[in-house]
Amino acid sequence: MTGIEAVIGPDIVVDGSILYNHAIVVEEGLVQALVPIQDLTHDIAMRDVGPGILTAGLIDTHTHGAGGHSFSEGDAEASEIALNTMLRAGITTVLPTLSSAPIDALTKGLEALGEMKGKAPIPRIPGAHLEGPYFSKHQRGAQDPAALRKPSDGSVDRLLEFSDTIRMMSFAPELSGAVELTRRLCSLGIIAAAGHSDGRDEDLIACQREGLSHVIHIFSGQSTTVRKGPWRHPGMLEATLASDELTVEMIADGKHLPTTLMKLAHRCIGERLSIVSDSNAGAGMPDGTTYRMGEKEFLVENGVGMTMDRSAFAGSTTLLSAMIPIAMEALQIKLPDVIAMATSAPAKAARLEKVGRITPGYHADFALFDNKFQVQAVALGGVWH
C-alpha cells in the first residue's frame, strides 16, 4: 500500500500484552507507530476495521497444504489454492513443507515453490521446509518408507542445488552423514532441525554442536528413554525437553497430543515453543475426504489426518488459527502468550525478519478475529483481504 493510515477499532495484541483504544499507524506497508487513538493527528486517514482482536499475521513453519491440495504436487496452481486457504485463515507467512519423496519429486516441488516466492496475494514465503527424506524408519510416522534415505548416500548435493529456496530441513540426527549435513546446512543459512528420529541424546547433541537449532513436532516421531541392562539412555524426547537452547514446535490440534503432554512441553520449553499446523491437503475438508502426500493416500477422520489403516496420524487437518483457542484452553495461559506461539516464536525459530510482531519497522501483516476467534479479515503489507 502507499500513503499513511491509522488502523483503529479492535484490541491489539502486542508483545505479551493487549492494547485498548490504540491505533496502528501504517505507511508504505510497514508499521510506523502504535499510539493512543486520541493522539492521532487530523491529517492521518483512519481505517476502522471494527471490534475484535487484532494480532500480528500468523506464521506457520510446518504445513504441507490445505483446501484439497498439497505443496508436494509440485504444481503452482495447487500451491496457490493451498496458500490462499491459509491466508483466509489469518496466516501471512508460510514455510511450505515437502515430505519424504523420491529426489526427483522433491526437486520438482522445490522448483515450483521457488517460483511462488514474491507472488501476491498469497502469504509471504521465506523458503521451503524440507521434511525428509533423511529419517528413521522406526519413527517415520506417515512418511513414505520407500522414500527414506541417509544423508551419506550422496543425494544431499542435488537437494542443496535449491539452497536458495530451502529455509529449513529436518532430519534424524543419528543417521550416517547427519553431522556433516548439519554443518553444510548452517553454512548456507538453512535451519537444521531434528525430527522423525530414533536416536539418543548424544546424537542430537552432536548435531547441536554444528548448529542444529530446532526440533519439529515434539512427542511425534521422537524416540524416548530405553534401558540397556540397568542403564537408562535418554532419547530425542528427553534431550529436547532438557535443552535450554533449542526452539521446538508442537502440533496443537487437540488430536496429536493430549492436554498433559501439551502442558509438559510448554512447562519445559516456555517461550521457545511454537505451534504449527503440520496441515495437509485435508485441512478444511470434511471427514471422509481422502488426500495424497506423494505416492500415499490418507483419510480425514475425526478431524485429523489418518493413514488408511488407522495406525498413525498423517498430519493435521486443522489450520493454525483454529489451534489458538485449543492451545489456550489446554495450557491455561493468557491470550498474548498463545499468540506469541503462533507469531514471534516461529519467527525466531526460522530466523525471519520483520514479521511476527506489531512493532515499528515490521511488515503491516495482521489477522483480525472476533470474540469467538474466527478470522474476520487479514492484512498483508497493509493491504486488507
C-alpha positions as CSV (number, residue, x, y, z in Angstrom):
1,M,0.0,0.0,0.0
2,T,1.0,3.7,-0.4
3,G,0.2,6.6,1.9
4,I,-0.3,6.6,5.6
5,E,-3.3,5.5,7.6
6,A,-4.2,4.5,11.1
7,V,-5.9,1.2,11.8
8,I,-8.5,1.5,14.6
9,G,-11.3,-0.5,16.2
10,P,-10.0,-3.7,17.7
11,D,-8.0,-4.6,20.8
12,I,-4.4,-5.1,19.7
13,V,-2.1,-7.9,20.9
14,V,1.4,-6.6,21.3
15,D,4.4,-8.3,22.8
16,G,2.8,-10.1,25.7
17,S,0.0,-7.5,26.4
18,I,-3.2,-6.2,24.9
19,L,-3.6,-2.5,24.0
20,Y,-7.0,-0.9,24.2
21,N,-8.1,2.3,22.4
22,H,-4.9,2.3,20.4
23,A,-4.2,2.8,16.7
24,I,-1.6,1.2,14.4
25,V,-0.1,3.8,12.1
26,V,0.9,2.2,8.8
27,E,2.9,3.7,6.0
28,E,4.2,2.0,2.8
29,G,3.2,-1.4,4.1
30,L,5.2,-1.1,7.4
31,V,4.1,-0.3,10.9
32,Q,5.3,3.2,11.8
33,A,3.8,3.6,15.3
34,L,1.3,2.4,17.9
35,V,-0.4,5.4,19.6
36,P,-3.5,6.1,21.7
37,I,-6.3,7.0,19.4
38,Q,-6.7,10.4,21.0
39,D,-3.1,11.3,20.0
40,L,-3.7,10.8,16.3
41,T,-3.4,14.0,14.2
42,H,-6.2,15.0,11.9
43,D,-4.1,14.6,8.7
44,I,-3.9,10.8,9.1
45,A,-6.6,8.8,7.4
46,M,-8.3,6.3,9.7
47,R,-9.4,2.8,8.7
48,D,-11.9,1.4,11.2
49,V,-11.9,-2.4,10.9
50,G,-14.5,-2.8,13.6
51,P,-14.3,-4.5,17.0
52,G,-12.4,-7.7,17.8
53,I,-8.9,-8.8,18.4
54,L,-6.0,-7.8,16.1
55,T,-2.8,-9.8,16.1
56,A,0.3,-9.9,14.0
57,G,-0.2,-12.2,11.0
58,L,0.2,-15.8,11.9
59,I,3.3,-17.8,10.9
60,D,3.3,-21.5,10.1
61,T,6.7,-23.0,9.7
62,H,5.4,-26.6,9.1
63,T,2.5,-27.1,6.7
64,H,2.1,-29.4,3.8
65,G,-1.1,-27.9,2.3
66,A,-4.8,-27.1,2.7
67,G,-8.0,-26.9,0.8
68,G,-7.6,-30.2,-1.1
69,H,-4.1,-29.5,-2.3
70,S,-0.5,-30.1,-1.1
71,F,2.8,-28.5,-2.0
72,S,4.2,-31.9,-2.8
73,E,2.2,-31.8,-6.0
74,G,4.8,-29.6,-7.5
75,D,2.1,-27.5,-9.2
76,A,1.9,-23.7,-9.0
77,E,-1.9,-23.7,-9.2
78,A,-2.3,-26.3,-6.5
79,S,0.1,-24.5,-4.2
80,E,-1.7,-21.2,-4.8
81,I,-5.0,-22.7,-3.7
82,A,-3.4,-24.1,-0.5
83,L,-1.8,-20.7,0.2
84,N,-5.0,-18.7,-0.4
85,T,-6.8,-21.1,2.0
86,M,-4.1,-20.3,4.6
87,L,-4.3,-16.5,4.0
88,R,-8.0,-16.5,4.6
89,A,-7.2,-18.2,8.0
90,G,-5.0,-15.3,9.1
91,I,-1.7,-17.0,8.1
92,T,0.5,-14.4,6.5
93,T,3.9,-16.2,6.4
94,V,4.4,-19.8,5.5
95,L,7.2,-22.3,5.1
96,P,5.6,-24.7,2.6
97,T,6.6,-28.1,3.6
98,L,7.6,-31.1,1.5
99,S,7.5,-34.6,3.0
100,S,9.8,-37.5,2.1
101,A,9.6,-38.5,-1.6
102,P,11.9,-39.5,-4.4
103,I,14.7,-36.9,-5.0
104,D,13.2,-36.0,-8.4
105,A,9.9,-35.3,-6.9
106,L,11.5,-33.2,-4.1
107,T,13.5,-31.1,-6.6
108,K,10.3,-30.6,-8.7
109,G,8.5,-29.4,-5.6
110,L,11.3,-27.1,-4.6
111,E,11.5,-25.6,-8.1
112,A,7.7,-24.9,-8.1
113,L,7.9,-23.3,-4.6
114,G,10.8,-21.1,-5.7
115,E,8.6,-19.7,-8.4
116,M,5.9,-18.9,-5.9
117,K,8.1,-16.6,-3.8
118,G,7.1,-12.9,-4.1
119,K,3.7,-13.6,-5.7
120,A,0.6,-11.8,-4.5
121,P,-1.9,-12.1,-2.9
122,I,-0.5,-15.1,-1.0
123,P,1.3,-15.4,2.3
124,R,5.0,-14.5,2.4
125,I,7.2,-17.4,1.6
126,P,10.7,-17.0,3.1
127,G,11.5,-20.5,1.8
128,A,10.5,-24.1,2.0
129,H,10.7,-26.6,4.8
130,L,12.1,-29.9,3.6
131,E,10.8,-32.5,6.0
132,G,12.8,-35.5,4.9
133,P,13.9,-37.8,3.3
134,Y,16.6,-38.4,5.9
135,F,14.5,-40.0,8.6
136,S,14.4,-43.2,10.8
137,K,12.2,-45.9,9.5
138,H,11.2,-46.7,13.1
139,Q,9.9,-43.1,13.7
140,R,8.7,-42.3,10.2
141,G,5.0,-41.8,11.1
142,A,3.2,-41.2,7.9
143,Q,6.4,-40.6,5.9
144,D,6.8,-42.9,2.9
145,P,9.2,-45.7,3.9
146,A,10.2,-46.3,0.3
147,A,11.5,-42.7,0.1
148,L,13.6,-42.7,3.2
149,R,17.4,-42.2,2.8
150,K,20.6,-41.5,4.6
151,P,22.5,-38.1,4.3
152,S,25.6,-40.0,3.5
153,D,24.2,-41.5,0.2
154,G,25.2,-38.6,-2.0
155,S,21.6,-37.3,-2.6
156,V,22.1,-34.1,-0.5
157,D,24.0,-32.4,-3.3
158,R,21.0,-32.5,-5.6
159,L,18.7,-31.0,-2.9
160,L,21.1,-28.3,-2.0
161,E,21.2,-27.1,-5.6
162,F,18.0,-25.4,-4.3
163,S,19.6,-24.0,-1.2
164,D,18.2,-20.5,-2.0
165,T,14.7,-22.0,-1.8
166,I,15.1,-24.1,1.3
167,R,14.7,-22.3,4.7
168,M,14.6,-25.3,6.9
169,M,15.5,-29.0,6.6
170,S,14.5,-31.6,9.2
171,F,16.3,-34.9,9.6
172,A,17.2,-37.7,12.0
173,P,20.5,-36.8,13.8
174,E,21.6,-40.4,14.3
175,L,21.9,-41.2,10.6
176,S,25.2,-41.5,8.9
177,G,26.2,-38.2,7.5
178,A,23.9,-36.2,9.7
179,V,26.6,-34.2,11.4
180,E,28.1,-33.2,8.1
181,L,24.7,-32.3,6.8
182,T,24.1,-30.1,9.8
183,R,27.4,-28.3,9.1
184,R,26.5,-27.8,5.4
185,L,23.0,-26.5,6.1
186,C,24.2,-24.0,8.7
187,S,26.9,-22.7,6.3
188,L,24.2,-22.0,3.8
189,G,21.9,-20.2,6.3
190,I,19.4,-23.1,6.3
191,I,17.8,-24.0,9.7
192,A,18.9,-27.5,10.7
193,A,16.1,-29.3,12.6
194,A,15.7,-32.7,14.2
195,G,12.7,-34.9,13.6
196,H,11.4,-38.5,12.9
197,S,14.4,-39.8,14.9
198,D,15.1,-43.0,16.8
199,G,18.5,-41.7,18.1
200,R,19.8,-41.0,21.5
201,D,20.5,-37.7,23.3
202,E,24.2,-37.8,22.2
203,D,23.1,-37.8,18.5
204,L,21.1,-34.6,19.0
205,I,23.9,-33.0,21.0
206,A,26.5,-33.9,18.3
207,C,24.4,-32.0,15.6
208,Q,23.7,-29.2,18.0
209,R,27.5,-28.6,18.3
210,E,27.4,-28.0,14.5
211,G,24.5,-25.6,14.6
212,L,21.3,-27.6,14.7
213,S,18.8,-25.3,16.5
214,H,15.2,-26.6,16.1
215,V,13.1,-29.7,16.7
216,I,9.9,-30.5,14.8
217,H,6.6,-31.6,16.3
218,I,7.6,-32.7,19.8
219,F,6.3,-36.1,21.0
220,S,5.6,-37.0,17.4
221,G,8.3,-39.1,15.7
222,Q,10.7,-38.9,18.7
223,S,12.5,-41.7,20.5
224,T,12.3,-41.9,24.2
225,T,14.3,-43.5,27.1
226,V,15.4,-47.1,26.6
227,R,17.1,-49.4,29.1
228,K,20.2,-51.4,28.4
229,G,20.7,-53.6,31.4
230,P,20.4,-51.3,34.4
231,W,21.3,-48.2,32.4
232,R,18.8,-45.7,31.1
233,H,19.6,-44.0,27.8
234,P,17.6,-40.8,27.1
235,G,16.1,-40.4,23.6
236,M,15.3,-37.4,21.4
237,L,12.3,-36.5,23.5
238,E,14.2,-36.2,26.8
239,A,17.0,-34.3,25.1
240,T,14.5,-31.9,23.7
241,L,12.7,-31.3,26.9
242,A,16.0,-30.8,28.8
243,S,17.5,-28.4,26.3
244,D,17.9,-24.7,27.3
245,E,18.6,-23.6,23.7
246,L,16.6,-25.5,21.1
247,T,13.5,-24.0,19.6
248,V,10.7,-26.5,19.4
249,E,7.4,-26.8,17.6
250,M,4.2,-28.5,18.7
251,I,1.1,-29.6,16.8
252,A,-1.8,-28.1,18.8
253,D,-4.8,-29.5,17.1
254,G,-6.0,-31.4,20.2
255,K,-5.6,-34.7,18.4
256,H,-1.9,-35.3,18.1
257,L,-1.2,-34.5,21.8
258,P,-3.4,-34.8,24.9
259,T,-3.5,-31.9,27.3
260,T,-1.0,-33.4,29.7
261,L,1.7,-33.6,27.0
262,M,1.0,-30.1,25.7
263,K,1.4,-28.8,29.3
264,L,4.6,-30.7,29.8
265,A,6.1,-29.3,26.6
266,H,5.1,-25.8,27.5
267,R,6.4,-26.1,31.1
268,C,9.8,-27.3,29.9
269,I,10.3,-25.2,26.8
270,G,8.5,-22.0,27.6
271,E,9.0,-19.1,25.1
272,R,11.0,-21.3,22.7
273,L,7.9,-23.4,22.0
274,S,5.8,-22.5,18.9
275,I,2.7,-24.1,17.5
276,V,2.5,-25.4,13.9
277,S,-0.4,-26.9,12.0
278,D,1.5,-29.7,10.1
279,S,-1.6,-29.4,8.0
280,N,-2.1,-31.3,4.8
281,A,-4.3,-31.3,1.8
282,G,-7.2,-32.4,4.0
283,A,-7.2,-29.2,6.0
284,G,-10.5,-27.5,5.7
285,M,-12.1,-30.7,4.2
286,P,-14.9,-32.8,5.8
287,D,-14.5,-36.2,7.4
288,G,-14.3,-38.9,4.8
289,T,-12.2,-36.9,2.4
290,T,-9.2,-38.7,1.0
291,Y,-6.0,-36.9,0.0
292,R,-2.5,-37.8,-1.2
293,M,1.0,-36.9,0.0
294,G,3.4,-38.1,-2.6
295,E,2.5,-41.7,-3.6
296,K,0.5,-42.4,-0.5
297,E,-3.2,-41.9,0.2
298,F,-4.7,-40.7,3.5
299,L,-8.0,-40.0,5.1
300,V,-9.6,-37.2,7.1
301,E,-11.3,-38.9,10.0
302,N,-12.5,-37.4,13.4
303,G,-11.0,-34.1,12.4
304,V,-7.4,-35.3,11.8
305,G,-5.4,-36.9,9.0
306,M,-5.0,-40.7,9.3
307,T,-3.2,-43.4,7.4
308,M,-5.6,-45.7,5.6
309,D,-5.0,-48.5,8.2
310,R,-5.6,-46.0,11.1
311,S,-2.2,-46.9,12.6
312,A,-0.8,-43.4,12.6
313,F,-1.7,-39.8,12.2
314,A,-0.9,-38.3,8.8
315,G,-0.6,-34.6,9.6
316,S,-3.3,-32.3,10.9
317,T,-6.4,-31.1,9.2
318,T,-6.6,-28.0,11.5
319,L,-5.2,-24.7,10.3
320,L,-3.1,-22.6,12.6
321,S,-5.7,-20.0,13.6
322,A,-8.1,-22.7,14.8
323,M,-5.3,-24.1,17.0
324,I,-5.0,-20.9,19.1
325,P,-8.2,-21.5,21.2
326,I,-7.3,-25.1,21.6
327,A,-3.8,-24.3,22.9
328,M,-5.1,-21.5,25.2
329,E,-7.6,-23.9,26.8
330,A,-5.1,-26.7,27.2
331,L,-2.3,-24.7,28.5
332,Q,-4.4,-22.3,30.6
333,I,-2.2,-19.3,29.6
334,K,-3.1,-15.8,28.6
335,L,-4.1,-14.9,25.0
336,P,-1.0,-12.8,24.3
337,D,1.2,-15.8,25.3
338,V,-0.6,-18.1,22.9
339,I,-0.5,-15.5,20.1
340,A,3.3,-15.4,20.6
341,M,3.4,-19.1,20.0
342,A,1.9,-18.6,16.5
343,T,3.8,-15.4,15.6
344,S,7.0,-14.2,17.3
345,A,8.1,-17.7,18.4
346,P,8.1,-19.3,15.0
347,A,9.6,-16.1,13.5
348,K,12.5,-16.6,15.9
349,A,12.8,-20.3,15.2
350,A,13.0,-19.8,11.4
351,R,15.1,-16.5,11.8
352,L,12.6,-14.5,9.9
353,E,12.9,-10.7,9.8
354,K,10.2,-8.0,10.1
355,V,7.3,-10.5,10.8
356,G,5.7,-11.9,13.8
357,R,5.2,-8.7,15.8
358,I,3.3,-5.5,15.7
359,T,6.1,-3.0,16.2
360,P,7.6,-0.1,14.2
361,G,9.6,-1.2,11.2
362,Y,7.8,-4.6,10.8
363,H,5.5,-5.5,8.0
364,A,1.9,-4.5,8.4
365,D,0.7,-8.1,8.4
366,F,-2.4,-8.5,10.7
367,A,-5.1,-11.0,11.5
368,L,-8.4,-9.7,12.8
369,F,-10.5,-12.1,15.0
370,D,-13.9,-11.9,16.6
371,N,-14.5,-12.8,20.2
372,K,-15.0,-16.5,19.2
373,F,-11.6,-16.3,17.5
374,Q,-13.0,-16.6,14.0
375,V,-10.9,-14.8,11.4
376,Q,-12.7,-11.7,10.1
377,A,-10.1,-10.0,7.9
378,V,-6.4,-10.3,7.1
379,A,-3.8,-7.6,6.1
380,L,-0.7,-8.4,4.2
381,G,1.8,-5.5,3.9
382,G,-1.0,-3.1,4.9
383,V,-3.4,-4.4,2.1
384,W,-6.6,-5.8,3.6
385,H,-8.3,-9.0,2.3
